[in-house]
Amino acid sequence: MGNVDDRIELGALLREARLAAGVTTRGVKNLDGGNFSSGHISSVETGRVTPSWGLVETYIRHFNGDRRVLQSAFEKVQGRRAREDADRVAQNLGSEVTADSLVEEIRRTYQIQALEHNYRVDARGVITELNIICTVRQKGDSRYFAERLHYYTGKRGELDVRAGMGCTLLKSVESGPGIVYAVFELDNALVDDPALYSFSCKAFVNSDQVTRPVLRYHFASEGTPLHSIRVQFTEPALPDKIWWSRSIGSMQIEEDPEPDRVLAKNSDGFYFHDFRQVQVEHCGLAWSWNI
């Protein structure tokens, strides 16, 4: 019941901020400029549904919600959920991890030591290719790696995930338009071996949908010593300004970035940033452009 009580407390705080701003449940806008459904807002504010951090940010930015209070309440809900997920995984410790195991069970068998995302954006502003290089240290008797990939497209079948070096694609499931869950089998099992193992995988996008001006990755349960993001833009779809972001909540893409987070202008369109000693955080790049 504690988790429900925490959600009710968070929902009440959100409702209080919305009412103080004089906004109805039909007037809560999302980051894309559209509106959240009135039913969803009601479910969140009554504690029946856990809100995303993006929704909480909406209440903070547009309804003058107290950031410290709302963030604390949100983290309380998320912390309890993480503990419940860990308990659920712990109950299955004696079972063998397979390609069909829960993503939490697969991910607890390794620790990411370094993660690199390389994006290519074409002249239309569409991400056409993503290459991922990952270095892991095995923590359990398994050689599987699980990854979720998401491209903002309204159609199915436009995201093609493939194995690269050092692994084989075992499973690729599209759970929604542009949302793919993939499981890879590593060529080497490193059980009880302190050595690190590196491999790569990739995704191709066959879409006309211009990418949202943000590339982010959420380390939901465990961080990494190094996370690198590289992106190659193509003329004329070059960013006017690009900056890095790192936060425990959703990325700050609507507000002006701090000057020390803005990357130096590059006429060749190649930008990168390295995030070090990442904890449970959102990390990524965001930009403004005229597309």
Backbone as numpy.savetxt, mean C-alpha at the origin, in Angstrom:
# Nx Ny Nz CAx CAy CAz Cx Cy Cz
-14.90 -8.20 22.04 -15.71 -6.99 22.04 -14.86 -5.72 22.04
-13.62 -5.85 22.50 -12.78 -4.66 22.59 -12.60 -3.97 21.27
-12.42 -4.77 20.20 -12.21 -4.18 18.89 -13.45 -3.40 18.46
-14.65 -3.96 18.75 -15.89 -3.27 18.41 -15.99 -1.97 19.19
-15.66 -2.02 20.48 -15.71 -0.81 21.30 -14.76 0.26 20.77
-13.57 -0.16 20.32 -12.61 0.79 19.77 -13.15 1.43 18.50
-13.80 0.63 17.66 -14.39 1.16 16.42 -15.52 2.14 16.73
-16.32 1.80 17.73 -17.42 2.70 18.12 -16.87 4.04 18.59
-15.79 3.98 19.37 -15.17 5.21 19.86 -14.64 6.05 18.70
-13.95 5.40 17.76 -13.41 6.12 16.60 -14.55 6.69 15.77
-15.59 5.88 15.53 -16.72 6.35 14.74 -17.41 7.55 15.35
-17.54 7.54 16.67 -18.18 8.67 17.36 -17.37 9.95 17.19
-16.04 9.83 17.24 -15.17 10.99 17.05 -15.31 11.55 15.63
-15.40 10.65 14.66 -15.55 11.07 13.27 -16.90 11.77 13.07
-17.93 11.19 13.63 -19.27 11.78 13.50 -19.31 13.17 14.13
-18.68 13.31 15.26 -18.64 14.61 15.94 -17.98 15.67 15.06
-16.87 15.30 14.39 -16.16 16.24 13.52 -17.02 16.61 12.31
-17.70 15.62 11.73 -18.54 15.89 10.56 -19.71 16.80 10.91
-20.37 16.52 12.02 -21.51 17.34 12.41 -21.08 18.77 12.73
-19.91 18.91 13.35 -19.41 20.24 13.67 -19.13 21.05 12.41
-18.79 20.33 11.31 -18.52 21.01 10.04 -19.80 21.25 9.24
-20.94 20.73 9.73 -22.21 20.94 9.05 -22.36 20.17 7.76
-21.75 18.98 7.69 -21.78 18.15 6.48 -22.64 16.92 6.72
-23.46 16.55 5.74 -24.27 15.35 5.86 -23.45 14.12 5.49
-23.99 12.94 5.74 -23.28 11.70 5.38 -23.13 11.56 3.87
-23.92 12.29 3.11 -23.81 12.24 1.64 -22.74 13.19 1.10
-22.18 14.02 1.98 -21.24 15.04 1.51 -19.79 14.77 1.83
-19.45 13.52 2.19 -18.07 13.17 2.53 -17.35 12.75 1.27
-16.37 13.53 0.83 -15.69 13.28 -0.43 -14.47 12.40 -0.23
-14.16 11.56 -1.25 -12.95 10.75 -1.21 -11.81 11.48 -1.91
-10.62 10.85 -1.94 -9.43 11.51 -2.49 -9.53 11.74 -3.99
-10.43 11.00 -4.69 -10.57 11.17 -6.13 -11.59 12.24 -6.49
-12.18 12.87 -5.47 -13.14 13.94 -5.73 -14.59 13.49 -5.70
-14.82 12.17 -5.71 -16.18 11.66 -5.61 -16.63 11.62 -4.16
-17.81 11.06 -3.94 -18.35 10.99 -2.59 -18.40 9.55 -2.10
-18.08 9.37 -0.82 -18.33 8.08 -0.19 -19.84 7.88 -0.10
-20.29 6.63 -0.14 -21.72 6.38 -0.01 -22.18 6.73 1.40
-23.40 7.21 1.50 -23.97 7.57 2.80 -24.03 6.36 3.72
-24.33 5.18 3.14 -24.40 3.97 3.95 -23.06 3.60 4.55
-21.99 3.76 3.76 -20.65 3.44 4.28 -20.27 4.38 5.41
-20.55 5.67 5.24 -20.23 6.64 6.29 -21.00 6.32 7.56
-22.26 5.96 7.42 -23.05 5.61 8.60 -22.48 4.38 9.30
-22.05 3.39 8.50 -21.48 2.17 9.08 -20.19 2.47 9.83
-19.38 3.37 9.28 -18.13 3.75 9.94 -18.41 4.50 11.24
-19.31 5.46 11.18 -19.56 6.32 12.34 -20.29 5.60 13.47
-20.93 4.47 13.16 -21.59 3.69 14.22 -20.72 2.52 14.68
-19.51 2.40 14.12 -18.59 1.38 14.58 -18.79 0.01 13.98
-19.62 -0.10 12.95 -19.84 -1.42 12.33 -18.73 -1.77 11.35
-18.05 -0.74 10.82 -17.00 -0.93 9.82 -15.77 -0.13 10.23
-14.58 -0.70 10.00 -13.34 0.02 10.27 -13.00 0.93 9.08
-12.79 2.22 9.30 -12.47 3.11 8.18 -11.03 2.95 7.72
-10.78 3.32 6.47 -9.40 3.41 5.99 -8.79 4.69 6.55
-7.44 4.74 6.54 -6.80 5.97 7.00 -7.14 7.13 6.06
-7.33 6.82 4.77 -7.70 7.87 3.83 -9.00 8.56 4.23
-9.96 7.78 4.73 -11.22 8.36 5.16 -11.02 9.20 6.42
-10.22 8.70 7.35 -9.92 9.47 8.56 -9.25 10.79 8.19
-8.33 10.74 7.21 -7.66 11.96 6.76 -8.67 12.97 6.21
-9.72 12.48 5.55 -10.75 13.37 5.03 -11.40 14.16 6.16
-11.68 13.49 7.25 -12.28 14.17 8.41 -11.31 15.18 9.03
-10.02 14.84 9.00 -9.02 15.74 9.57 -8.86 16.99 8.71
-8.76 16.79 7.40 -8.46 17.91 6.51 -9.68 18.79 6.23
-10.82 18.15 5.96 -11.98 18.89 5.49 -12.98 19.24 6.60
-12.94 18.49 7.70 -13.90 18.75 8.78 -13.20 19.25 10.04
-11.91 19.58 9.91 -11.14 20.13 11.04 -11.10 19.19 12.23
-11.02 17.88 11.94 -10.89 16.90 13.01 -9.54 17.01 13.70
-9.48 16.68 14.95 -8.24 16.75 15.72 -7.32 15.61 15.29
-6.23 15.93 14.59 -5.35 14.90 14.04 -4.81 13.99 15.14
-4.35 14.57 16.22 -3.76 13.75 17.28 -4.77 12.76 17.86
-5.97 13.24 18.13 -7.01 12.39 18.73 -7.46 11.30 17.76
-7.73 11.68 16.51 -8.22 10.72 15.53 -7.14 9.71 15.16
-5.90 10.16 15.03 -4.83 9.23 14.70 -4.63 8.23 15.84
-4.70 8.69 17.07 -4.55 7.81 18.22 -5.66 6.76 18.25
-6.90 7.19 17.99 -8.03 6.26 17.98 -7.91 5.26 16.85
-7.45 5.73 15.67 -7.28 4.84 14.52 -6.19 3.80 14.80
-5.07 4.24 15.36 -3.97 3.33 15.66 -4.40 2.29 16.70
-5.27 2.67 17.61 -5.77 1.73 18.62 -6.56 0.61 17.95
-7.41 0.98 16.99 -8.17 -0.02 16.24 -7.25 -0.90 15.42
-6.30 -0.28 14.70 -5.39 -1.03 13.85 -4.50 -1.95 14.67
-4.04 -1.48 15.82 -3.18 -2.30 16.67 -3.88 -3.55 17.14
-5.15 -3.42 17.50 -5.90 -4.59 17.94 -6.12 -5.56 16.79
-6.39 -5.03 15.59 -6.57 -5.89 14.42 -5.30 -6.65 14.12
-4.15 -5.98 14.22 -2.87 -6.64 13.95 -2.63 -7.77 14.94
-2.96 -7.53 16.21 -2.78 -8.58 17.22 -3.71 -9.75 16.96
-4.93 -9.47 16.53 -5.87 -10.54 16.23 -5.41 -11.35 15.02
-4.86 -10.66 14.00 -4.32 -11.37 12.83 -3.15 -12.26 13.23
-2.28 -11.74 14.10 -1.13 -12.53 14.55 -1.58 -13.75 15.34
-2.62 -13.58 16.18 -3.14 -14.71 16.94 -3.72 -15.76 16.01
-4.41 -15.29 14.96 -5.01 -16.23 14.02 -3.93 -17.02 13.27
-2.86 -16.33 12.89 -1.75 -17.02 12.23 -1.07 -17.98 13.18
-0.90 -17.56 14.43 -0.23 -18.41 15.42 -0.98 -19.72 15.64
-2.29 -19.70 15.48 -3.07 -20.92 15.66 -2.77 -21.96 14.59
-2.17 -21.51 13.48 -1.86 -22.42 12.37 -0.38 -22.72 12.27
0.37 -22.50 13.36 1.81 -22.69 13.33 2.19 -24.12 12.99
1.36 -25.06 13.40 1.71 -26.45 13.16 1.39 -26.93 11.76
0.67 -26.12 10.99 0.29 -26.54 9.65 1.36 -26.14 8.63
1.43 -26.88 7.56 2.43 -26.62 6.52 1.99 -25.43 5.68
2.93 -24.54 5.39 2.65 -23.39 4.55 2.69 -23.81 3.09
1.63 -23.51 2.35 1.55 -23.84 0.93 1.23 -22.57 0.15
1.16 -22.71 -1.17 0.82 -21.57 -2.01 -0.60 -21.09 -1.77
-1.44 -21.92 -1.16 -2.82 -21.56 -0.87 -3.03 -21.08 0.56
-1.94 -20.96 1.32 -2.05 -20.49 2.70 -2.44 -19.01 2.73
-2.89 -18.55 3.89 -3.19 -17.13 4.07 -1.94 -16.30 3.80
-2.14 -15.11 3.27 -1.00 -14.25 2.97 -0.18 -13.97 4.22
-0.86 -13.84 5.39 -0.14 -13.60 6.64 0.76 -14.78 6.98
0.29 -16.00 6.70 1.07 -17.19 7.00 2.30 -17.29 6.10
2.12 -16.94 4.83 3.26 -16.98 3.89 4.29 -15.92 4.27
3.82 -14.72 4.57 4.75 -13.61 4.83 5.52 -13.77 6.14
5.01 -14.54 7.07 5.73 -14.71 8.32 6.90 -15.68 8.18
7.06 -16.31 7.00 8.16 -17.24 6.79 9.41 -16.55 6.26
9.34 -15.25 5.99 10.52 -14.53 5.51 10.49 -13.10 6.02
11.66 -12.48 5.97 11.79 -11.06 6.32 12.41 -10.33 5.14
11.78 -9.26 4.70 12.30 -8.48 3.57 13.46 -7.62 4.04
14.63 -7.83 3.47 15.81 -7.06 3.81 16.02 -5.87 2.88
15.53 -5.99 1.66 15.61 -4.87 0.70 14.53 -5.08 -0.35
13.90 -3.99 -0.74 12.82 -4.05 -1.73 12.96 -2.87 -2.67
12.95 -3.16 -3.97 13.11 -2.11 -4.98 11.98 -2.21 -6.00
11.30 -1.09 -6.22 10.25 -0.99 -7.22 10.72 -0.07 -8.34
10.72 -0.57 -9.57 11.12 0.20 -10.75 9.92 0.36 -11.68
9.44 1.59 -11.85 8.27 1.86 -12.67 8.67 2.54 -13.97
7.88 2.27 -15.03 8.04 2.98 -16.29 6.69 3.59 -16.66
6.69 4.91 -16.87 5.48 5.64 -17.23 5.62 6.14 -18.66
4.65 5.81 -19.53 4.79 6.18 -20.94 4.30 7.60 -21.20
4.29 7.99 -22.48 3.96 9.36 -22.86 2.51 9.72 -22.58
1.65 8.71 -22.37 0.24 8.97 -22.04 0.03 9.20 -20.55
1.08 8.90 -19.75 0.92 8.95 -18.31 0.43 7.65 -17.73
0.63 6.56 -18.47 0.21 5.23 -18.04 1.43 4.43 -17.59
1.34 3.80 -16.43 2.41 2.88 -16.02 2.30 1.64 -16.90
3.33 1.36 -17.66 3.30 0.21 -18.55 4.04 -0.99 -17.98
4.97 -0.75 -17.06 5.78 -1.86 -16.55 6.28 -1.55 -15.14
6.29 -2.59 -14.33 6.85 -2.52 -12.99 7.76 -3.72 -12.78
9.00 -3.46 -12.41 9.94 -4.52 -12.05 10.24 -4.42 -10.56
10.15 -5.55 -9.88 10.39 -5.61 -8.44 11.60 -6.50 -8.17
12.55 -5.99 -7.40 13.69 -6.78 -6.95 13.60 -6.87 -5.43
13.62 -8.09 -4.92 13.41 -8.29 -3.49 14.51 -9.17 -2.92
15.00 -8.81 -1.76 15.98 -9.60 -1.03 15.37 -10.01 0.30
15.35 -11.31 0.57 14.70 -11.81 1.77 15.64 -12.70 2.58
15.31 -12.82 3.84 15.94 -13.82 4.70 14.82 -14.72 5.20
14.96 -16.01 4.95 13.92 -16.94 5.35 13.88 -17.09 6.87
12.64 -17.15 7.40 12.46 -17.35 8.84 11.74 -18.65 9.14
11.23 -19.33 8.13 10.48 -20.56 8.36 10.71 -21.55 7.25
10.10 -22.71 7.40 10.29 -23.81 6.45 9.38 -23.60 5.24
9.76 -22.68 4.39 8.95 -22.36 3.22 9.82 -21.65 2.20
9.40 -21.73 0.94 10.11 -20.99 -0.09 9.13 -20.16 -0.93
8.04 -19.75 -0.32 7.03 -18.97 -1.04 7.15 -17.48 -0.72
6.71 -16.68 -1.67 6.68 -15.22 -1.51 5.34 -14.73 -2.02
4.65 -13.90 -1.23 3.33 -13.40 -1.60 3.38 -11.90 -1.85
2.67 -11.46 -2.87 2.65 -10.03 -3.21 1.28 -9.64 -3.75
0.84 -8.42 -3.40 -0.38 -7.84 -3.96 0.02 -6.67 -4.85
-0.54 -6.63 -6.05 -0.26 -5.56 -7.00 -1.57 -4.90 -7.39
-1.54 -3.57 -7.53 -2.77 -2.83 -7.79 -2.49 -1.73 -8.80
-3.29 -1.69 -9.87 -3.26 -0.56 -10.80 -4.68 -0.05 -10.93
-4.85 1.28 -10.89 -6.18 1.87 -10.87 -6.80 1.82 -12.26
-7.45 0.71 -12.55 -8.11 0.52 -13.83 -9.53 0.03 -13.58
-10.42 0.34 -14.48 -11.80 -0.09 -14.30 -12.12 -1.41 -14.95
-11.10 -2.07 -15.51 -11.35 -3.31 -16.23 -10.50 -4.44 -15.67
-10.98 -5.65 -15.86 -10.21 -6.83 -15.47 -9.29 -7.25 -16.62
-8.27 -8.00 -16.28 -7.39 -8.57 -17.29 -6.35 -7.63 -17.85
-6.15 -6.46 -17.23 -5.19 -5.49 -17.76 -3.87 -5.50 -17.01
-3.74 -6.36 -16.00 -2.50 -6.45 -15.23 -1.95 -7.86 -15.36
-0.78 -7.98 -15.97 -0.15 -9.27 -16.25 1.09 -9.43 -15.36
1.02 -10.32 -14.38 2.12 -10.53 -13.44 2.95 -11.72 -13.90
4.28 -11.58 -13.84 5.18 -12.65 -14.28 6.35 -12.80 -13.32
6.96 -13.96 -13.35 8.18 -14.18 -12.57 9.36 -13.57 -13.31
10.40 -13.23 -12.57 11.63 -12.74 -13.17 12.75 -13.73 -12.91
13.82 -13.29 -12.27 14.95 -14.16 -11.93 14.76 -14.76 -10.54
15.12 -16.02 -10.39 15.18 -16.64 -9.07 13.88 -17.12 -8.48
12.80 -17.14 -9.28 11.52 -17.60 -8.74 10.62 -18.07 -9.87
9.51 -18.71 -9.49 8.51 -19.18 -10.43 7.14 -18.73 -9.96
6.32 -18.23 -10.88 4.97 -17.82 -10.52 4.08 -19.05 -10.37
3.52 -19.24 -9.18 2.65 -20.38 -8.91 1.18 -20.02 -9.00
0.85 -18.80 -8.64 -0.55 -18.45 -8.48 -0.74 -16.97 -8.74
-1.74 -16.63 -9.53 -2.06 -15.24 -9.81 -3.58 -15.11 -9.86
-4.14 -14.38 -8.92 -5.60 -14.26 -8.80 -5.99 -12.79 -8.84
-6.89 -12.44 -9.75 -7.38 -11.07 -9.83 -8.64 -10.96 -8.98
-8.53 -10.29 -7.85 -9.66 -10.19 -6.92 -10.59 -9.03 -7.26
-10.15 -8.17 -8.14 -10.96 -7.03 -8.58 -10.27 -6.38 -9.75
-10.90 -5.41 -10.42 -10.26 -4.76 -11.56 -8.90 -4.16 -11.19
-7.84 -4.70 -11.76 -6.50 -4.17 -11.51 -5.89 -4.56 -10.19
-6.49 -5.50 -9.47 -5.96 -5.95 -8.18 -5.59 -7.42 -8.29
-4.30 -7.73 -8.22 -3.83 -9.10 -8.40 -3.04 -9.55 -7.18
-3.36 -10.74 -6.70 -2.61 -11.38 -5.62 -1.81 -12.51 -6.24
-0.49 -12.48 -6.04 0.40 -13.47 -6.67 1.24 -14.17 -5.63
1.49 -15.46 -5.87 2.38 -16.25 -5.01 3.50 -16.82 -5.88
4.73 -16.61 -5.46 5.90 -17.10 -6.19 6.61 -18.16 -5.35
7.23 -19.11 -6.04 8.09 -20.09 -5.37 9.54 -19.73 -5.67
10.32 -19.54 -4.62 11.73 -19.20 -4.80 12.50 -20.41 -5.27
13.53 -20.17 -6.08 14.34 -21.28 -6.59 15.13 -21.96 -5.48
15.49 -21.22 -4.45 16.25 -21.77 -3.33 15.47 -21.62 -2.03
15.47 -22.67 -1.22 14.92 -22.59 0.13 16.07 -22.32 1.09
15.91 -21.33 1.93 17.01 -20.92 2.80 16.72 -21.22 4.26
16.13 -22.36 4.51 15.81 -22.74 5.88 17.08 -22.89 6.70
17.10 -22.21 7.86 18.25 -22.26 8.77 19.54 -21.77 8.12
19.41 -20.98 7.06 20.58 -20.43 6.37 20.56 -18.92 6.56
21.58 -18.34 7.16 21.58 -16.90 7.41 21.77 -16.06 6.16
22.09 -16.70 5.04 22.35 -15.95 3.81 21.08 -15.28 3.30
21.26 -14.23 2.51 20.14 -13.54 1.90 19.89 -14.10 0.51
18.66 -13.97 0.04 18.32 -14.47 -1.28 17.58 -13.37 -2.04
18.03 -13.09 -3.27 17.42 -12.05 -4.09 16.74 -12.66 -5.30
15.63 -12.07 -5.69 14.88 -12.54 -6.85 14.09 -11.36 -7.41
13.45 -11.56 -8.54 12.69 -10.47 -9.14 11.38 -10.98 -9.73
10.44 -10.07 -9.86 9.19 -10.35 -10.54 8.76 -9.07 -11.24
7.77 -9.16 -12.10 7.39 -7.98 -12.86 5.91 -8.00 -13.17
5.40 -6.84 -13.56 4.01 -6.71 -13.97 3.94 -5.79 -15.18
3.13 -6.18 -16.16 2.89 -5.35 -17.33 1.44 -4.86 -17.29
1.24 -3.60 -17.66 -0.09 -3.01 -17.65 -0.54 -2.76 -19.09
-1.72 -3.27 -19.43 -2.30 -3.04 -20.75 -3.58 -2.24 -20.56
-3.41 -0.93 -20.40 -4.54 -0.07 -20.06 -4.33 1.31 -20.66
-5.44 2.03 -20.85 -5.38 3.42 -21.28 -5.59 4.37 -20.11
-5.73 3.82 -18.91 -6.01 4.62 -17.73 -4.75 5.32 -17.23
-4.79 6.64 -17.22 -3.66 7.42 -16.69 -3.49 7.09 -15.21
-2.24 6.90 -14.79 -2.00 6.54 -13.40 -2.32 7.71 -12.47
-2.75 7.38 -11.27 -2.87 8.41 -10.25 -1.45 8.89 -9.92
-1.28 10.17 -9.60 0.08 10.71 -9.38 0.65 10.34 -8.02
0.69 9.06 -7.74 1.25 8.59 -6.48 1.65 7.12 -6.64
2.84 6.79 -6.17 3.33 5.42 -6.13 3.65 5.11 -4.67
2.96 4.17 -4.09 3.16 3.92 -2.67 3.15 2.44 -2.36
3.76 2.11 -1.25 3.80 0.73 -0.77 3.55 0.76 0.72
2.70 -0.13 1.18 2.35 -0.15 2.60 2.98 -1.37 3.27
3.88 -1.11 4.20 4.44 -2.17 5.03 3.48 -2.35 6.21
2.58 -3.33 6.10 1.46 -3.43 7.03 1.81 -4.11 8.34
2.73 -5.06 8.33 2.99 -5.82 9.56 4.45 -5.82 9.97
5.36 -5.58 9.03 6.78 -5.60 9.34 7.51 -4.71 8.35
8.51 -4.00 8.81 9.23 -3.08 7.95 10.38 -3.74 7.22
11.32 -2.91 6.76 12.49 -3.41 6.04 13.62 -2.39 6.19
14.88 -2.84 6.17 15.99 -1.90 6.26 16.07 -0.93 5.08
15.58 -1.37 3.90 15.72 -0.53 2.72 14.57 -0.76 1.74
13.91 0.33 1.36 12.89 0.29 0.31 13.21 1.38 -0.69
13.42 1.00 -1.95 13.80 1.94 -3.00 12.69 2.03 -4.05
12.40 3.24 -4.48 11.43 3.46 -5.55 12.11 4.22 -6.67
12.03 3.68 -7.88 12.59 4.30 -9.08 11.45 4.46 -10.10
11.42 5.59 -10.78 10.39 5.78 -11.79 10.96 6.56 -12.97
10.73 6.02 -14.16 11.16 6.67 -15.40 9.94 7.20 -16.13
9.82 8.53 -16.20 8.73 9.16 -16.94 9.15 9.37 -18.39
8.16 9.54 -19.27 8.40 9.74 -20.69 7.73 11.04 -21.14
8.45 11.86 -21.91 7.86 13.09 -22.44 6.64 12.75 -23.29
5.60 13.59 -23.27 5.49 14.86 -22.53 4.93 14.69 -21.11
4.74 13.45 -20.68 4.13 13.20 -19.37 5.18 13.26 -18.26
5.79 14.44 -18.11 6.80 14.63 -17.07 6.18 15.38 -15.88
6.60 15.07 -14.68 6.04 15.76 -13.51 6.52 17.21 -13.41
5.64 18.09 -12.96 6.04 19.47 -12.68 6.82 19.53 -11.37
6.40 18.72 -10.42 7.05 18.62 -9.12 6.82 17.22 -8.58
7.85 16.64 -7.96 7.74 15.30 -7.42 8.40 15.27 -6.04
7.79 14.55 -5.12 8.32 14.52 -3.75 8.09 13.15 -3.13
8.84 12.89 -2.07 8.70 11.61 -1.37 7.83 11.80 -0.13
7.20 10.72 0.29 6.33 10.77 1.45 6.51 9.51 2.27
6.38 9.67 3.57 6.56 8.54 4.49 5.72 8.82 5.73
4.76 7.96 6.03 3.88 8.22 7.16 3.23 6.93 7.62
2.71 6.95 8.85 2.02 5.77 9.36 0.61 5.70 8.78
0.10 6.81 8.30 -1.21 6.83 7.68 -1.07 6.85 6.17
-2.16 7.19 5.47 -2.09 7.26 4.02 -1.16 8.40 3.60
-0.64 8.32 2.38 0.31 9.32 1.93 -0.34 10.69 1.77
0.43 11.71 2.10 -0.05 13.08 2.00 0.12 13.55 0.55
-0.93 13.40 -0.27 -0.79 13.75 -1.68 -1.59 15.00 -2.04
-2.40 15.50 -1.14 -3.20 16.69 -1.45 -2.56 17.97 -0.93
-1.73 17.86 0.07 -1.12 19.03 0.66 0.25 19.31 0.03
0.68 20.57 0.09 2.00 20.91 -0.41 3.06 20.23 0.44
4.05 19.60 -0.20 5.09 18.89 0.56 6.08 19.85 1.21
6.77 19.36 2.21 7.85 20.13 2.81 8.96 20.30 1.77
9.62 21.46 1.73 10.65 21.71 0.71 11.75 20.66 0.68
12.13 20.11 1.85 13.21 19.14 1.86 12.79 17.77 1.34
11.51 17.60 1.02 11.03 16.34 0.46 10.88 16.39 -1.06
11.02 17.57 -1.63 10.89 17.72 -3.08 12.17 17.28 -3.76
12.05 16.42 -4.78 13.22 15.93 -5.50 13.68 16.94 -6.54
14.98 16.96 -6.78 15.55 17.88 -7.77 15.00 17.58 -9.16
14.77 18.63 -9.92 14.22 18.49 -11.27 15.19 17.74 -12.16
14.67 16.80 -12.95 15.50 16.02 -13.87 14.84 16.02 -15.24
15.48 16.66 -16.21 14.89 16.78 -17.55 14.75 15.44 -18.25
15.51 14.43 -17.81 15.40 13.09 -18.40 14.21 12.31 -17.86
13.57 12.83 -16.82 12.38 12.20 -16.29 12.60 11.02 -15.38
13.83 10.83 -14.89 14.11 9.70 -13.99 14.24 10.22 -12.56
13.48 9.60 -11.65 13.49 10.01 -10.25 13.57 8.79 -9.35
14.17 8.97 -8.18 14.26 7.85 -7.24 14.39 8.38 -5.82
14.07 7.50 -4.88 14.29 7.81 -3.47 14.45 6.50 -2.71
15.35 6.50 -1.73 15.59 5.34 -0.88 15.03 5.63 0.52
14.20 4.72 1.00 13.66 4.81 2.35 14.40 3.80 3.22
14.99 4.26 4.30 15.81 3.39 5.15 15.16 3.18 6.51
15.38 1.97 7.02 14.83 1.58 8.33 13.33 1.85 8.40
12.64 1.29 7.42 11.19 1.46 7.34 10.50 0.60 8.39
9.55 1.18 9.09 8.75 0.45 10.07 7.40 0.12 9.42
6.36 0.01 10.21 5.02 -0.22 9.67 4.50 1.12 9.15
4.74 1.39 7.86 4.51 2.71 7.30 4.07 2.63 5.84
3.54 3.74 5.36 3.35 3.97 3.92 4.56 4.74 3.41
5.16 4.29 2.32 6.28 5.01 1.70 6.02 5.14 0.21
6.42 6.27 -0.36 6.23 6.40 -1.79 6.59 7.76 -2.35
6.30 7.93 -3.63 6.50 9.18 -4.34 5.15 9.70 -4.80
5.00 11.01 -4.81 3.80 11.66 -5.33 4.24 12.84 -6.17
3.41 13.26 -7.10 3.81 14.35 -7.98 2.59 15.10 -8.51
2.87 16.24 -9.11 1.86 17.02 -9.82 2.29 17.10 -11.28
1.30 17.08 -12.17 1.60 17.17 -13.60 0.36 17.67 -14.34
0.54 18.00 -15.62 -0.56 18.46 -16.46 -0.88 17.38 -17.48
-1.72 16.44 -17.07 -2.12 15.34 -17.95 -3.63 15.43 -18.19
